[in-house]
Amino acid sequence: MTATAKAIPVPTELDRPYWEGASKHQFVLQRCVQCGLFSSQPRIICPKCHGSEFEWAKPSGRGVIHSYTIVNQTTSPGFNDELPYVVVHVQIEEEPTCYVTANLLVERSEYDKLDIDLPVIVDFEDRGEVTVPQFRLA
């Protein structure tokens, strides 16, 4: 099945810069202007310093696997041809409290090598008009 048959994220006003960056194959996350805290979800108040001014910045795109799961069944028809696939919770390099959840682009033959703390790097998948950030082993 083609990537266009997969679920397509719909950007909101809060996360539009994330998706616009992804469309250019750039990994961007919200960052507090006052204390520099990166966040994987748009916020209106920083949980660290309580600041309310944010910018969209480019972290390195590197991180480590904090947790992962191998998905063996799905309710989303667009992913049926890819079963099984891996979903990771990645701790980004710049911020130990910032985690990004995404697919891991990895061959099935390497599933037995997966482990916590393995280094990963961001990658991108074009799905029609939207590009989705994902990760691969570094």
Summary of the structure (lengths in Angstrom):
residues: 138
radius of gyration: 15.5
end to end distance: 26.6
largest distance: 45.7
contacts: 377
relative contact order: 0.21
helix: 17%
strand: 38%
